[in-house]
Amino acid sequence: MKIMVIITLLYLLFNPMVYSDYYPQDEYTARSYDDVQVVRINYSLGESYVDRSFEEGLEEAVVNLPVFNRDRVGTTDGRLELYLGRLNYLRLDYDSEILFYQAPRLGKTRTTIRMDRGGIYLYVNQLDYGRDIQVQTPDCGVFILENGRYRINVNTQGGTEILVYRGMTEVSGEYRGSNVISMYGMTMFDGDVYQSPAPIIRSGQDDFGLWNMERNRLISRLIGYRSRYLNPAYANYEYELSRSGRWIYDRSFRTHIWIPHNPGTTWKPYYRGRWIHHPYYGYVWTSYDPWGWYTHHYGRWHWSHAYGWYWIPGNKWSPAWVSWSWTDNYYGWCPLSIWNRPVIVINNKWMRNYQYRSGFPFHSSSVIVVNKGNLWSPRIHKAALSGNALFKMKNARINFRGRHPKLTPKSHQVSVINAKGKTVKYKKKAFLSSEKYRDRKPDQKMKVKKSGIESKHINRYSGPQNKISPEMKTRKKSRIQKAYPFYKSFPKKAEKLPDYKTPEKKGTVKKNAKTHAAKSTVQKQEQKHIKKTIQKKDKKTKKKKSESKKKKDEENKDKKQRNK
């Protein structure tokens, strides 16, 4: 019995995988969250933004940017694709805006989205229960009942169009509603049914529909991918990692480790990206590496002389698996190993027994050090100390702290003129693509009336601009109420419904799908169907009349013969 106890204790002490995700957390180690409500931006094209619920100012939407509960996401001259988890995707068209009233938890599918304007596309592959995904619009509520492909368009002057390419939805308004099956569509207006469900014509695909078809082809590869090294629930991340690195079985950890392809000599974990301060989760890392979401929020990074930096898989989410240190003027961090010890690398050697509680060394290649004012820099890899700045502090150390600092960032904002010509305030720490914007010439004495800022201090958007019809320019903003569900008690609008037109970009194929909502293709098809049914009834009635006349003529002939 004693021998068995000794063997189990030795196994627990020397087996490193025991500490990977289940090592006891204290006040000095990073914290993991099992019920975090977060969504990832998977793909970005053009100009788009994220408006945080806990902070003023907009953030530029980039790949791997986290979106939390009650955050607002929108596009002006671009398109977005968000990953909801469980192989479910949400896409936004040009000039669209949504609010995550309830973001999905890790491993769950319950999501509530409030849609203000524009068009969205839902690519649903897994649902825990029916009605788990809800979309609230000013006219109705849309509840997803099955896996499938769905599109919802909201007109700024009223009217919501629901198109079901595959699956089934429940559309409910304040007065009436209906179920919509695959290849059918309907239109709601002011909480009531404006156009009953009718078949969809596939040939009427616009630019947004063609873009969704292209994205669906890429995602279809992930659905059939079988995971070999990760948990089957994260098979889509394994597909991304396998294309950007290689897997090797490591005997010391008794698992497969992942090594990125040619990251660069100066690359290190938690280096290329920026920090986002959340009032509950603290400092959340946003990686600019295309594969950086899973490797910087799950698992741990480690160093060896043979492999360099390599990643050990894990299943628990954290804002950043790092260990912090700081002084009055400097802040530093480094990756946290599976033993919950900082990974200190000096002269390409991992210092296994380094006394990290006495402080982090400045000259370590794994420690990232920035000035206090650059902690919220949009590009940490450019703001980090290097070269002579680190050489002067060769023998200095930064006090070990463990968990993230409680320092809240200062809100500095930059006024920007977006693609629509409107002045918008972006956070200075979240403004990345400054090359898209150009300053006005100082000779031009133009002033923006809304912001009251002179044109010298304003950047104008010079990125790709789409062709906007004059009808889109003259439309008024829809009134958005904070009540939920907010489609109830919504003010009535005009009876005429303008068509939903996706702005076309140069080089795109023009389709004849720009028809009036009241005279849409769905309504035309329904009218054709009604005409056909009426014609069939007319033919049947004519046949019956002719048959009845023949019978009467025959009876009259028989009577005449009898009388004779």
N, C-alpha and C positions, 0 to 999 in steps of 0.2 A: 504493500500500500504506500509506503514512504517513497519507494522508487517511482511510482506513478505520479505522485505529487511533485517530486523533484523534476521529472521529465516535463510535466505541464508547465511548471514555472519557467524552466529554461526555454521552452517553446515560446511562451509569451514574452520573454525578455529579448530573445534574439530573432524572432520573426518580425520583420519590418512591416509587413502588410497589416499586422494587428493595429498599428498606429495610424494607418492611412486616413481613415475617416472617423474612427471611433476612439481616438485618443482623447482623454478627458480634457476639456477646455477650461482654462482659467482666465484670470483677468489680463494676462499678458499675451494670449494667443488670439488669432483671428477667429471670428465667430461664423458659424454656418447657420443657414435658415432652411427649414423644410417646407414652409408655407409662404415663401416669397411670391408676390404677385408682380411679375416682370415679363415684358415682351421684348424681343430683339428685332432691330431693323436689319433685315436680311439683304436688301438690295435697294439702291438709291440711284435715281436718274434725274438730273436737272435740279431745280430749286425747290427745296422742301424744308420743313421746320418742325420743331417740337416745342410746345409751350408747357412748362412745368406747372403743376398745381401749387407748389410750395415756394416758387421763386418767380420774380418778375423778369420779363425779357424772353426772347426767343433763342433757341439753340439750332444750329444747322444740323439737319438730319444726315448722319453718316452711317456707314455699315458698322454693326456691332454696338450701336448706341442703345442703351437700355431705356425702355419706356415703362413707367410705373403706373400704379392705380391713380385715376383721375387726371392723368396727363392728356394733353390735347396734341394731336398730330395732324398736319395739313400740308398741302402742296399748292404752289402758285404756278410755276412753270416747270413742273417735273412730275415724276411718278415714284411711288414707294411700294415696297413689299415688306411686310412684317411677318415674322414667324411667331405663331401663337403656341407652339409646342404640339406634340403628338401628331406631327406631319400635317398641321392645319396652317394655312397661309391666308393673309389678308392683304389686298392690293388697293391702292388709291390712284385715281385718275387725276388729270390736270384740274387745278382749282377745286380741290376737295378738302374737307375737314371733318375729323371725327374726334370723339372724346371717349376714352376708356373709362366708362362708369364703373366697371368691374373687370379688372384684368385677370387672366387665368392664373391659377396657382400652379406650382410645379407638378407635373404629372396629371393635372386635371384639365377639363375642357370647358368648364362653366365660364362664359364670357358675356358681358353686356356692353354693347357699343352704342353710343349716341351719335347719330350722323346728322350733321348740320347742312351740308351742301355737297354737290358733286356726285361722283360715282365711285362705287367700291365693288370688288370682286372677291368672293369667298371660295377658297379651295379647301374643302372639308374632307378629311380622310378618316378621322376617328372621333367618335362621340361617346361619352360615358352614358348619357341619357338623352332622350328627346327634349328639345327646347333648351338645351344647354347653351347654345349660342343665340343671343338675341341682338337684334338691331332695331333701335328706336329712331324713328324719323318724325318730322313735324306732322305727318299725315297718318301714320300707322305704326304698328309694331310687327316685326318680322321674326318668326321663331323657326330655327332650323330643326327639322325633325329627323333627317337622314343624312348620311354622307352624300356629298355631291358637289356640284358647281353652281354658284348663285351670283347674280349680279343685281345691284340695287342702285337706281339713279334718283336723285332728289333735285328737283328744279327749284331755283331760288324764288320764283313767283308762285310756287304751289304745285303739288302733285308728286307722287312717288311711284316709280315704275319698278316692278319686281319681275325678274326673268329667272326661270329655273331651267338650266341646261341639263341637270341630272340631280335626282333626289326629290325631296318634298319639303314644302314649307307651310307654315300656318301664318296667314296674314290677318291681323285683327285690328279694327279701328274702333273709334268711339261708338259708332252706330252699327256697322256691319263688318263682316270679314269673310274669308274664304280660304280653303286649302288650294295650293298650287302644286301640281305634279310636274314631272320632268317634261321638257320641251313645251311648256306653257308659260304664259306671262299675264300680268294684270296690272292695273293702275288704280291707285288710291288717291283720294283728294279730300282733305279736311275731315279725316276720320270716317269716311264713307267710301263705298265702292264706286269708282268712276267708270272703270272698264272691267267687266267680268273676265275670268280666265279664258284665254284663247290661245291657239297654237302659235309657236314662234317660227319664223322663217330664218333658216340658218344662213342664207346667202346675204342677209343684211348685217354683216359684221363691220363695225367701224374700227377706227385706229386702236382704241382701247381693247376691243375684242381680239384683234389680231395680236396685240402685245401679250395679252393673257394666254393665248394659244401657244406662243413661243415660250413663255415662262412655264407653262404646264408640261411642255415636252422636256424641259430641263429637270423639273421636279419629279417627273415620272421615273427617272433613273433611281431616285432615292427610295421610292416605295418598294421596289423589288430587291433592294440591296440587303444582304444578310450580314449581320455584324459577326466578326470573328474575334475581336479583341475587347470590345466594349459591351456594356449592358445593351440588350436588344432595344430598349426604350430610346437609346441614343445612337441608333444605327445611322441616322442622317449625318451626325457629326463625324462618325467614323469615315463616311464617304469623303467628307471635306478633308480630314486629316490624311487619309491615304493618298490623296492627290497632291498634298503639299509636304509630305514627309514619308518616312519609312518606319516600320514596326520591327522591333528586335526583342527576343525573349531574354530577360535578365534573371539569372539564377539567384542573385542576392535578394531581389524583391519577389521572386516567384510569380512574375507576371510579365506581360509584354509592355515595353516602353516605346514611346514615340519620339523620333528625332526629326526636327524640321530640315527641309532641304535648303542649304546655303543661306542661312539667315544673315550672315555678315560677321565680320570680326568684332565689331563694336556692339552687336545686338545682345540683348539680355532680356529676361522676362520683366514685364511691367516697365518697359522703357519707351516703346513707340505707342503713344496714346496720351490720354489725359484723365484727370480725376473729376468725378461728379459728386458733389456733396448732397447727400440725402438726409433729411432730418431724423429718419429712423435707422436706416442701414449704415449711415456714416459715409465714408469715402468709397465710392464705387468706381472701379477701373473700366475705362473704355479703350479697348485695344484697336489700333489701326491696322493690324495684320488681318487679312481676310479670314483666317482660321482661329483668330484670337479669342472668340467668345467662350468656347468650351474649355480651352486650355488655361484661361486666366480666371475662370469662375469655378471650375471643377478640377479635382486632382491637384498634384503638387509638381513643382519644378525642382530639378536637381542637376548637379554638375559632376562630370568625370573627365579625366584627362583624355580618355579614349574617344568618348562620344561628344564631349562638349556639353551644351545644355540639352537635357532630355526631359520629357514629361511623363509622369506616372499617373495613370487613370484614377479617377475618383468619382463618386456619385453624389456628393453633397455640394450644394451651392453656397458660395460666399461672395461678398462684394469684391474681395481680393485676398488671396492667400499669401499675405505678406506680413512681415514684422516691421514695426515702425520705430524710429528713433528721431529725436530732435533736440535742438538747443534754442536759444533765444533768436538766433539769426538763420539757422539752417534746419532743413527737414530731410530725412533720409528714410529709405525702405529697401528691403531685399526679400527675395522669395523665402517662403516658409517650407521647410522639409516635411516629410511624412512623420518625423518624430516631434513636430512642432518646435523645431529649433531653426534659427536663421541660417541660411546657406551662405557662409562666408568663404569667398574664394580670393586667394592672394597668390600671385605669380602662377596662375593656372593650376593651383592645388586647392582642393577642398579641405578647409581647416576643421577637421572632425571635432576636436576638443577645444575649440576656441572659446574663451570666456567672454561670451557676448553680453552678459549682464553688466560688465564694466564699460560697455560702449561699443559702437560700430566703428571700424577703421575707415578713414576717408579714402585710403588708397586701395580698398578692395574693389575688384572688378565686378562683383555682384551687387554692391551697394550703390544706389542712385541717390545723389545729393543735389538739392536745389536750394536756392535762397528762399527765404520765407515768403517773399512777394511773388515768386514764380511757382508756388505750389499749385496754382490754378491755371497755369499756362496751357494753351490749347495744344502745344507741342512740347511734351516733356523731354523728348530726346534732344531738342535744341536748347532748352532752358537748363538742362543738367550741367553741373560743374565738370570740367574736363581740362586736361592739359596743365598749364601753369597754375590754374586756380586750385587744382587738387595737389599739385606738387608742393605748394607752400604749406599745406596742411597734412603733410605726410605722417607726422607723428601724433596728430590730433585725433580725437574720438568724439562721436556723437552719443549723447546719453541714450541708453536703451529705454524704450517705453512699452513696446509690445503692441498694443492695439492702436487703432487710428486716432489721430488728434481730434479734439473737440472744437477746433478752430473753425469758425464759419467764414466763408468767403465774402469779400466785399463785392457789392453789385455794381460793376462798371458796365455801362451800356454804350453801344455804338449805333448811331442813326444811319439807316441804309434805305435806299430807294430800290424796291424789289422790281420784278419783271412787269408788274401791273402799273408801275409808276407811283406807288404809294410809299410813304415813309414808314418804316418799321424799325423798331428798336431790338437789336440783337445783343446778347451778352458778349462782352469783350472776350471772356475766357472761352467762349464756345463759337467764336467766329473764325472759321478755318479757311474757306475759299475766298480769300481777299482778292485773288487774281480775277475772279468773276466780276468784280466791281471796280469801277474806275472813277476817279475824282472829276468833278466838273472843272472846267477851265476857270481860272480866277477872273477872267474878263467878263464872264457871264454873271450878271447881278440878279440871279433868280433866287427867290426865297420860297420855302415851303410853308404855306399858311397853316397847315395842320400842326406841324411840330414847332414852327417858329425858329427853325435853325437855318442859318445861311448855307448856301449851296457849297461853300468851300469845305465845310465839315461833313458833307454827305457824299457817300459813294453810290454810284448808279450801276445797276445790274447790266452787264454786257454779255451774259451767257446766251445760250440758244433760246430764242423767243418763238412761240408758236403763233399761228394765225388765228386771231380771235375775231369772230363775226361781230358786226356792229350791234346785234341784238344782245350778245353777251356783255358788251361794254355798258349798255344802258340799263342792264338789270340792277335792281336794288338789292341790298343785302337783306337776307331773311331774318326776321326777328326770332331770336333764340331765347327760350325761357329756361330757367334753372330748375323748374319743377320736373319731377320724374314720375311716370312717363310723360314726357313733355309734349307729345303729340295731342294730348287731350287739352281742351279749352284753347286750342290754337286759333288765332283770328282768321276769319274767312277771307279768301282772296278772290281775284277775278275768276270768272267761269272758264275763260279761254286759257288753255294750258300750252305754254311754249314748249317746243321740242328740246330734248336734252342733246346738246351738240358737244362732242369732245373736240377741243381745239386741235387742228391738224398742224403738224410740223412739216418743214420743207423736206421733200423727198419721200413722204409717205403716200400710200395709195389712197385715193379718194373713193369712197363708197357711197352709193345712193341710199344711205340709211338716215338722212336728215329729213324726216317727215314729222308732221305735226302730231303731238301726242293724242289730240282728239281724233285725228285722221291717220293714225299709225297703221303700220302693216298688220298689226294684230286685229284692228278693227276691220280693215279691208278683207282679211281672210274670213273673219266672222260673217261679213256681209255676203261674200261669195258662198259660204256654207249655207246661209239662210236662203239665198236664191236657188241653190241646187235642191234643197229640201222642198221649196215651194214648187219648183218645176216638176219634181217627182210626184208630188201630191196632185198637181194639175193633170199629169198623164194618167194617174190612177183613176181620178174622177171621170176623165174623158172616156176611158175604157169601160168603166161601170155604166156610164150613160149610153154608150153605143150598144153594150150588151143588153141593157134594159129595153132599148128601142127595138132591137132584133126580136126579143122575146114577145113584146107587144104586137109587132107585125105578124109574127107567126100565130099568135093567139087570134088575132083578127081574121087571118086567112082561114083558120080552122072553123071559126064561127060562121063565116060566109058559106063555106062548103056544107056545113050542117044545115043551115037554113035552106039552101037549094035542095 
